[in-house]
Amino acid sequence: MANSSCDVVVIGAGFAGVTAARDLSVEGHSVVLLEARDRVGGRTYTDEAFGRRVDLGGTYVHWTQPNVWRELQRHRIPLAVPLDIDKVYWLADGTVHSGSQLDYNAAVSPLAARFFADARARFPLPFEVNAVDNDDIGQETIGDRLDSLALSPYDRDVLDGTLATLVHSYSEQGTEQLLVWAAASFGDWAAFMETAGYWPIEGGTRRLLDAILGESKAELRLSTPVGSIDDDGTSVTVTTRTGERIRARSAVVALPLNTLSDISVSPRLAQPVRDMIEQKHPMRTAKIWARVRGEIEPFFAFAPVGKNPLNSVRVEYLHDGDTLVVCFASDASAIDGTDREAVQAALRTFVPGIEVVDTAVHDWVGDEFSQGTWVHHRPGHLTKAAPGLREPHGRIHFAGGDIAAFGVGGIDGAIESGARAARDVTAALADGHH
Ligand SMILES: Cc1cc2nc3c(=O)[nH]c(=O)nc-3n(C[C@H](O)[C@H](O)[C@H](O)COP(=O)(O)OP(=O)(O)OC[C@H]3O[C@@H](n4cnc5c(N)ncnc54)[C@H](O)[C@@H]3O)c2cc1C
């Protein structure tokens, strides 16, 4: 197999890797960007469905997210303005309730305020999550915290339903990450929910990614999965699964957390990091698009985890006389997103008579290059293990939305961590350390 060399190899062409490759190559370094799939974008994936572009993965961004907002401004890419929605359905205590957005907020806000009461006090600097003294809640799961509130069955379901978009397993996900997210949004859960799940990019995430890639001078190689990364103290050798070896002064590893156990890294990583990589994060959720017959009244719908196959639903677009609805399932294995009738049945929990004519979905859990959706860390991993991957490991630098501090789990965090890795590599190359 051919051998080659360059200044920096960047592995993974999601938002983190593409940002790192752009920044490094613009600095004048020779960069090779290796991507396993035959497309860029990773867990963002703007595809064609129903005769238009839809985002099958990460979608929503916000002007309060500094990294993504800066890139959108730089490339003159606007946000898409969502439909006005003033109808909410929520399944609680065995009944579907409905009301205006204000009615729903009145039910949720006092409960969310109790759940997130300590968010800002615990994470006063939500961009420095490694510095906190957090041992008392380090092992707390979201389920532990829900239990500790001793809510009535109705209130518990209301709170469960609003969290369910972001939950696969109450017993496996740490409270810390939810608190960090709320802290970054002024301690206000409703504000966080707007930043995390409301405003799409006009033209899709691919438009922004292409704009960043357009500035990059890196050599992009698709369909090139990496098998191992070895820092021998003088240089880094990256070996692809087909045996090609690329030598570089540094490497940026911008891979999903749940795929890192498939890569061999030497020298070995620290034990807490290895444990996190081995245990993986537990987000095995699904995002399903449904095309619904006719132009229906826009609505949101929420159901507690385990009580409906679809846990969070929102009308997103009117399209060619029909309506496109985006649905999140807390448990991807509870529903087959390609099964039109199953999706229709789950939507009829909220809106009897709704008719699904087509669906679009990507299986992020079964996809070997993601093995899950967005990150939600297990207890203790966000503050005690992920920071270990934000530090350089010799000539190997890690990046990605999964290990970001501010913006963890999202596109903003991916861009931030890619930019930070590029900054650190550039500094090390300039100092002659790499
Ligand atoms: C369904 C879904 C909905 C989401 N919704 C939102 C949202 O609305 N807003 C938001 O901000 N975020 C959202 N996210 C999260 C967001 O998409 C991710 O946090 C972000 O895209 C991660 O970027 P990344 O570059 O760190 O990782 P990725 O995008 O996963 O990129 C990693 C890349 O590494 C590649 N790779 C894997 N293994 C190898 C290998 N061995 N060799 C070479 N390459 C490899 C992958 O193919 C991939 O291209 C969502 C995610 C999903 C799945």
The ligand as a Gaussian input file, in Angstrom:
#p B3LYP/6-31G(d) Opt

LIG

0 1
 C      -30.797000      12.524000      14.633000
 C      -29.881000      13.606000      15.147000
 C      -30.408000      14.853000      15.436000
 C      -29.580000      15.855000      15.924000
 N      -30.094000      17.114000      16.111000
 C      -29.251000      18.146000      16.359000
 C      -29.707000      19.494000      16.284000
 O      -30.865000      19.736000      15.949000
 N      -28.822000      20.495000      16.560000
 C      -27.515000      20.223000      16.879000
 O      -26.746000      21.167000      17.115000
 N      -27.051000      18.962000      16.918000
 C      -27.883000      17.930000      16.643000
 N      -27.404000      16.646000      16.592000
 C      -26.009000      16.425000      16.972000
 C      -25.033000      16.873000      15.900000
 O      -25.427000      16.374000      14.646000
 C      -23.651000      16.346000      16.265000
 O      -23.323000      16.714000      17.589000
 C      -22.559000      16.903000      15.361000
 O      -22.966000      16.845000      14.010000
 C      -21.293000      16.104000      15.606000
 O      -20.287000      16.508000      14.720000
 P      -18.860000      15.795000      14.801000
 O      -18.070000      16.336000      13.678000
 O      -18.339000      15.880000      16.166000
 O      -19.186000      14.229000      14.577000
 P      -19.808000      13.508000      13.304000
 O      -20.728000      14.422000      12.586000
 O      -20.355000      12.209000      13.732000
 O      -18.559000      13.307000      12.338000
 C      -17.622000      12.272000      12.559000
 C      -17.177000      11.713000      11.230000
 O      -16.247000      10.655000      11.467000
 C      -16.484000       9.666000      10.476000
 N      -15.901000       8.404000      10.916000
 C      -16.375000       7.509000      11.830000
 N      -15.517000       6.491000      11.964000
 C      -14.478000       6.723000      11.134000
 C      -13.258000       6.039000      10.836000
 N      -12.938000       4.880000      11.400000
 N      -12.411000       6.593000       9.938000
 C      -12.709000       7.774000       9.327000
 N      -13.846000       8.462000       9.563000
 C      -14.711000       7.941000      10.457000
 C      -17.984000       9.640000      10.348000
 O      -18.388000       9.024000       9.144000
 C      -18.326000      11.116000      10.417000
 O      -18.366000      11.728000       9.146000
 C      -28.208000      15.608000      16.127000
 C      -27.682000      14.356000      15.826000
 C      -28.504000      13.368000      15.328000
 C      -27.906000      12.037000      14.962000

